[in-house]
Amino acid sequence: MGDWYATTAPENKYQYNGKEFNEELGLNWYNYGFRMYDAAIGRFPCVDPIADQFPHVSPYNYAENEPIANIDLHGLQAMLYQIVEVMDRIKNLLSPSVDKFNNIERNENHQQRAQLFRKGLSNNALGIGGTLAGAGVIIGSEGTASPAGATMMVFSLTETSIGISQMADALFGEGEANSVLHKSTSLPGIIAYSAGSEYASLLDVSGEVFPALLGGGLSSAVGIDDAIESGKSLINAQSLSAGFKAFQANDAYNDFTGLVEETGNVVKLKLDYDMPVQSGAPLTSKEIKDIKNFVNQLPDGN
């Protein structure tokens, strides 16, 4: 028999969710970047740096207390694991630029770029969903609702294009949150922001709500239809479909409430601008006489 050789490989420290396992001081914590995670208690032992944005949960929670559906990306906030998988696949497809992406995560504005990327990914996913819904309106009506379905598809394809552009800019571009690209989510919005319209925010959110109104009326625009579909998918154990429908329902609700808020702001601004300045009642003859007597009694400035 030949000689036996023992080989050793370096221990893999990157374990749960790809986070580094730290055994120092016997704590056995995972390094999530912004906080250390204690798997023994399923919690972070320190307060969330952005806890003020999540008043509905404990500042020590992990993945907003939904560890099956979510992961905690950097110890800051929860994210659906399906979205993280898509992000990982995109990073793999862009393998020549992985180092640049990692550098972006390490620099001081990595959190902003990550948020911009997530917003772009969200717009992309919602745009695809809207495009499919528009096609469904055309097919389901056997062509009688073609104008409405075609309009939905135009708006949704634009949202998809905006989302892809936002993702690309977050990874490789300036990553400026106040740019026209990153402020926009719809076709009317990007046109209005580019033109410098004072009503750009209202037009942008209107462009989000309008396709839903065309496709299913008010119940669709508010998110009720998607919420019902999410519940049906959940009952049928279709977790991925249920999650996406819930995501669409939440987005539709936020868009509709945003539209109401922006409309109120515009109306208030218009009323404030057009409101005439109210003057007081005219002085009586006695008041005028009293004022003259008071002025005459003042000492001479000389």
C-alpha positions as CSV (number, residue, x, y, z in Angstrom):
1,M,0.0,0.0,0.0
2,G,1.1,3.5,-0.7
3,D,1.7,6.1,1.9
4,W,-1.2,8.0,3.5
5,Y,-1.1,11.8,3.5
6,A,-3.2,14.0,5.6
7,T,-4.4,17.2,4.0
8,T,-5.9,20.2,5.7
9,A,-8.1,22.9,4.4
10,P,-8.7,26.3,6.0
11,E,-11.7,26.4,8.2
12,N,-14.7,28.1,6.6
13,K,-15.7,30.9,8.8
14,Y,-18.5,32.2,6.5
15,Q,-21.5,30.1,7.5
16,Y,-25.1,31.1,8.2
17,N,-26.3,33.6,5.5
18,G,-22.6,33.8,4.4
19,K,-21.7,35.8,7.5
20,E,-18.4,35.3,9.3
21,F,-18.6,33.2,12.5
22,N,-16.7,34.7,15.3
23,E,-15.6,32.5,18.2
24,E,-13.7,35.2,20.2
25,L,-14.4,35.2,23.9
26,G,-16.6,32.1,23.4
27,L,-19.5,34.3,22.2
28,N,-20.0,32.4,18.9
29,W,-21.6,35.4,17.2
30,Y,-22.0,36.1,13.5
31,N,-20.7,39.4,12.0
32,Y,-23.5,41.1,10.0
33,G,-21.5,44.2,9.4
34,F,-23.4,46.7,11.4
35,R,-24.2,44.4,14.3
36,M,-23.2,41.0,15.7
37,Y,-25.9,38.3,15.6
38,D,-26.4,35.7,18.4
39,A,-27.8,32.6,16.9
40,A,-28.4,31.1,20.4
41,I,-31.2,33.6,21.1
42,G,-32.1,34.5,17.5
43,R,-31.6,38.1,18.2
44,F,-29.0,40.9,17.9
45,P,-27.5,41.8,21.3
46,C,-27.3,45.5,20.4
47,V,-29.8,48.1,19.2
48,D,-30.5,48.5,15.5
49,P,-28.7,51.7,14.3
50,I,-31.8,52.7,12.3
51,A,-34.4,51.4,14.9
52,D,-36.3,54.7,14.5
53,Q,-37.5,53.5,11.0
54,F,-39.0,50.3,12.4
55,P,-41.1,51.3,15.5
56,H,-43.4,48.3,15.1
57,V,-40.6,45.8,16.1
58,S,-38.0,45.4,18.9
59,P,-34.7,47.1,18.1
60,Y,-33.0,43.8,18.8
61,N,-35.1,41.7,16.3
62,Y,-33.7,39.6,13.5
63,A,-35.3,39.9,10.1
64,E,-38.4,41.7,11.6
65,N,-39.3,38.5,13.4
66,E,-39.9,36.6,10.2
67,P,-36.8,34.4,9.7
68,I,-38.5,32.0,7.4
69,A,-39.5,34.6,4.8
70,N,-36.7,37.1,5.4
71,I,-33.1,37.5,6.1
72,D,-31.3,40.4,7.7
73,L,-28.9,41.6,5.1
74,H,-26.5,43.7,7.1
75,G,-28.0,43.8,10.5
76,L,-30.1,46.8,9.5
77,Q,-33.4,45.7,8.0
78,A,-35.2,42.6,6.7
79,M,-35.4,41.6,3.1
80,L,-37.3,38.8,1.3
81,Y,-34.8,36.0,0.7
82,Q,-36.1,35.7,-2.9
83,I,-35.0,39.2,-3.6
84,V,-31.6,38.5,-2.2
85,E,-31.3,35.4,-4.4
86,V,-32.0,37.6,-7.5
87,M,-29.4,40.1,-6.3
88,D,-26.9,37.3,-5.9
89,R,-27.6,36.0,-9.4
90,I,-27.2,39.4,-10.9
91,K,-23.8,39.8,-9.0
92,N,-22.7,36.4,-10.4
93,L,-23.7,37.4,-14.0
94,L,-21.7,40.5,-13.5
95,S,-18.7,38.6,-12.2
96,P,-16.1,40.9,-13.8
97,S,-17.6,43.7,-11.7
98,V,-18.0,41.8,-8.4
99,D,-14.9,43.4,-6.9
100,K,-16.3,46.8,-7.8
101,F,-19.6,45.9,-6.2
102,N,-17.8,44.8,-3.1
103,N,-15.9,48.0,-3.0
104,I,-19.1,49.9,-3.3
105,E,-20.4,48.0,-0.2
106,R,-17.3,48.9,1.7
107,N,-17.2,52.6,1.0
108,E,-19.0,55.3,3.0
109,N,-22.1,55.5,0.7
110,H,-22.6,51.8,0.3
111,Q,-25.9,51.9,2.2
112,Q,-27.3,54.5,-0.1
113,R,-26.3,52.6,-3.2
114,A,-27.8,49.4,-1.8
115,Q,-31.1,51.3,-1.2
116,L,-31.0,52.6,-4.7
117,F,-30.4,49.2,-6.1
118,R,-33.3,47.7,-4.1
119,K,-35.6,50.5,-5.4
120,G,-34.5,49.7,-8.9
121,L,-35.1,46.0,-8.4
122,S,-38.5,46.7,-6.9
123,N,-39.5,49.0,-9.9
124,N,-38.2,46.3,-12.3
125,A,-40.2,43.5,-10.7
126,L,-43.4,45.7,-10.4
127,G,-43.0,46.8,-14.0
128,I,-42.8,43.2,-15.2
129,G,-45.8,42.3,-13.2
130,G,-47.7,45.3,-14.6
131,T,-46.7,44.3,-18.2
132,L,-48.0,40.8,-17.6
133,A,-51.2,42.2,-16.1
134,G,-51.7,44.5,-19.2
135,A,-51.3,41.5,-21.5
136,G,-53.8,39.6,-19.4
137,V,-56.3,42.5,-19.8
138,I,-56.0,42.3,-23.6
139,I,-56.2,38.5,-23.8
140,G,-59.0,38.3,-21.2
141,S,-61.2,40.8,-23.0
142,E,-60.5,39.2,-26.4
143,G,-59.3,42.5,-27.7
144,T,-62.2,44.7,-26.5
145,A,-60.0,46.3,-23.8
146,S,-56.9,46.5,-26.0
147,P,-56.4,50.3,-25.5
148,A,-56.5,49.9,-21.7
149,G,-54.2,46.9,-21.7
150,A,-51.7,48.5,-24.2
151,T,-51.6,51.7,-22.0
152,M,-50.9,49.5,-19.0
153,M,-48.1,47.8,-20.8
154,V,-46.5,51.0,-22.0
155,F,-46.5,52.4,-18.4
156,S,-45.2,49.2,-16.9
157,L,-42.5,48.7,-19.5
158,T,-41.3,52.2,-18.8
159,E,-41.2,51.4,-15.1
160,T,-39.1,48.3,-15.9
161,S,-36.7,50.3,-17.9
162,I,-36.4,52.9,-15.1
163,G,-35.8,50.1,-12.6
164,I,-33.0,48.5,-14.8
165,S,-31.4,51.9,-15.2
166,Q,-31.6,52.6,-11.5
167,M,-29.9,49.3,-10.7
168,A,-27.2,49.9,-13.2
169,D,-26.5,53.4,-11.9
170,A,-26.4,52.1,-8.3
171,L,-23.8,49.6,-9.3
172,F,-21.7,51.5,-11.8
173,G,-22.8,55.1,-11.9
174,E,-22.9,58.1,-9.7
175,G,-25.6,56.7,-7.4
176,E,-27.1,60.1,-6.7
177,A,-30.4,59.8,-4.9
178,N,-31.6,63.2,-5.9
179,S,-31.1,62.7,-9.6
180,V,-34.0,62.6,-12.0
181,L,-33.5,58.9,-12.6
182,H,-33.7,57.9,-8.9
183,K,-36.6,60.3,-8.1
184,S,-38.7,58.8,-10.9
185,T,-40.8,55.6,-10.9
186,S,-43.2,56.2,-13.8
187,L,-43.4,57.6,-17.4
188,P,-45.1,60.8,-16.3
189,G,-42.7,61.2,-13.4
190,I,-39.5,61.0,-15.4
191,I,-40.9,63.5,-18.0
192,A,-42.1,65.9,-15.2
193,Y,-38.8,65.7,-13.2
194,S,-36.8,66.2,-16.4
195,A,-38.9,69.3,-17.2
196,G,-38.5,70.6,-13.7
197,S,-42.3,70.7,-13.1
198,E,-43.4,71.8,-9.6
199,Y,-46.0,69.0,-9.8
200,A,-43.5,66.3,-10.7
201,S,-44.0,64.3,-7.5
202,L,-47.8,64.2,-8.0
203,L,-47.4,63.2,-11.7
204,D,-44.9,60.5,-10.8
205,V,-47.2,58.8,-8.3
206,S,-50.2,59.3,-10.6
207,G,-48.3,57.3,-13.2
208,E,-48.0,54.5,-10.7
209,V,-51.7,54.4,-9.8
210,F,-53.1,55.0,-13.3
211,P,-52.3,51.6,-14.8
212,A,-53.9,49.8,-11.8
213,L,-57.0,51.9,-12.2
214,L,-57.2,50.9,-15.9
215,G,-56.7,47.2,-15.2
216,G,-59.0,46.7,-12.2
217,G,-60.5,49.9,-11.0
218,L,-60.2,51.3,-7.5
219,S,-59.9,47.9,-5.7
220,S,-56.9,47.1,-7.8
221,A,-55.4,50.6,-7.3
222,V,-55.7,50.4,-3.5
223,G,-54.1,46.9,-3.5
224,I,-57.2,45.0,-2.4
225,D,-57.2,42.6,-5.4
226,D,-53.5,41.7,-4.9
227,A,-54.1,41.2,-1.2
228,I,-56.9,38.7,-1.9
229,E,-54.8,36.9,-4.5
230,S,-51.9,36.7,-2.0
231,G,-54.2,35.1,0.5
232,K,-55.4,32.5,-2.0
233,S,-51.9,31.7,-3.0
234,L,-51.0,31.3,0.7
235,I,-53.9,28.9,1.3
236,N,-52.7,26.8,-1.7
237,A,-49.2,26.7,-0.3
238,Q,-47.8,28.9,-3.1
239,S,-45.4,30.9,-0.9
240,L,-43.5,32.6,-3.7
241,S,-46.6,33.8,-5.5
242,A,-48.2,34.8,-2.2
243,G,-45.1,36.8,-1.3
244,F,-45.0,38.6,-4.6
245,K,-48.7,39.4,-4.5
246,A,-48.4,40.8,-1.0
247,F,-45.4,42.9,-2.2
248,Q,-47.6,44.2,-5.1
249,A,-50.5,44.9,-2.7
250,N,-48.3,46.9,-0.3
251,D,-46.8,48.9,-3.2
252,A,-50.3,49.7,-4.6
253,Y,-51.5,50.8,-1.2
254,N,-48.5,53.0,-0.7
255,D,-48.8,54.5,-4.2
256,F,-52.5,55.3,-3.7
257,T,-52.0,56.9,-0.3
258,G,-49.1,58.8,-1.8
259,L,-51.4,60.1,-4.5
260,V,-53.9,61.3,-2.0
261,E,-51.2,63.0,0.1
262,E,-49.5,64.7,-3.0
263,T,-53.0,65.8,-4.2
264,G,-53.6,67.4,-0.8
265,N,-50.3,69.1,-0.9
266,V,-50.9,70.6,-4.3
267,V,-54.4,71.8,-3.4
268,K,-53.1,73.3,-0.1
269,L,-50.3,75.0,-2.0
270,K,-52.7,76.4,-4.6
271,L,-55.1,77.6,-1.9
272,D,-52.3,79.3,0.0
273,Y,-51.1,81.0,-3.2
274,D,-54.5,82.3,-4.2
275,M,-55.7,83.2,-0.8
276,P,-56.2,87.0,-0.7
277,V,-54.6,88.9,2.2
278,Q,-57.4,89.9,4.5
279,S,-57.2,93.5,5.7
280,G,-58.8,94.7,9.0
281,A,-61.9,96.9,9.3
282,P,-61.4,100.5,8.3
283,L,-60.6,103.0,11.1
284,T,-63.4,105.1,12.5
285,S,-63.2,108.9,12.5
286,K,-62.6,108.8,16.3
287,E,-59.7,106.4,15.9
288,I,-58.1,108.6,13.2
289,K,-58.6,111.7,15.4
290,D,-57.0,109.9,18.4
291,I,-54.0,108.9,16.3
292,K,-53.5,112.5,15.1
293,N,-53.6,113.8,18.6
294,F,-51.1,111.2,19.8
295,V,-48.7,112.1,16.9
296,N,-49.0,115.9,17.6
297,Q,-48.1,115.3,21.3
298,L,-44.8,113.6,20.4
299,P,-41.7,115.7,21.3
300,D,-40.1,117.5,18.4
301,G,-37.2,115.5,16.9
302,N,-35.1,118.7,16.7
